[in-house]
Amino acid sequence: MTDGSDAAPSPKPPLSEWETLAALHTQLEAELFSLNKAVLLNALALAGVTHVIVTFDGFGDSGQIEECRSRGR
């Protein structure tokens, strides 16, 4: 007995393509974080800021910054 279906299953992208894109995303995210960190710290140093104090309220995936203070030279 046959199932009577002549339709071929729809093609799916290979998992390796997804893994390649995920690895590229992770690499780009790390590079961008590094660049942004360098630019931010440089800007703070040029402005004479030596300390930044951030008050955070929340935990896990939820929460927000309540207050941000800075001290300079």
C-alpha positions in Angstrom: 0.0 0.0 0.0 1.2 3.5 -0.8 0.5 6.8 0.8 -0.7 8.3 -2.5 1.4 11.4 -1.9 3.4 12.7 -4.9 4.5 15.9 -3.3 8.1 16.1 -2.2 8.7 17.6 1.3 9.5 21.2 1.2 13.3 21.9 1.2 14.7 23.2 4.5 18.0 25.1 4.8 20.8 23.0 6.1 21.5 23.4 9.8 25.1 24.1 9.0 24.1 27.4 7.3 22.2 28.4 10.5 25.2 27.5 12.6 27.5 29.6 10.3 25.2 32.6 10.6 24.9 32.2 14.4 28.7 32.1 14.7 29.1 35.1 12.5 26.5 37.0 14.7 28.4 36.1 17.8 31.7 37.2 16.4 30.2 40.5 15.2 28.5 41.1 18.5 31.8 40.6 20.4 33.7 43.0 18.0 31.0 45.6 18.3 31.0 45.3 22.1 34.7 45.8 22.2 34.6 48.8 19.9 31.8 50.4 21.8 33.5 49.9 25.2 36.7 51.5 23.9 34.8 54.5 22.5 32.8 54.9 25.7 35.8 54.7 28.0 37.8 57.1 25.9 34.9 59.6 25.9 34.6 59.4 29.7 38.4 59.8 30.1 38.4 62.8 27.8 35.6 64.3 29.9 37.7 63.8 33.1 35.3 61.2 34.5 37.1 58.8 36.8 34.2 56.9 38.4 30.7 56.0 37.3 28.1 54.7 39.8 25.0 53.1 38.4 22.1 52.1 40.7 20.1 49.2 39.2 16.8 47.9 40.4 15.7 44.4 39.4 17.1 41.0 38.7 17.3 38.4 36.0 15.9 39.6 32.7 13.9 42.5 34.2 14.9 45.7 35.8 16.1 49.2 34.9 18.8 51.8 35.8 17.4 54.0 38.6 20.3 56.5 38.8 23.7 57.1 37.2 26.3 59.4 38.8 29.8 60.2 37.8 32.8 61.7 39.5 35.7 63.5 37.9 39.2 64.6 38.8 
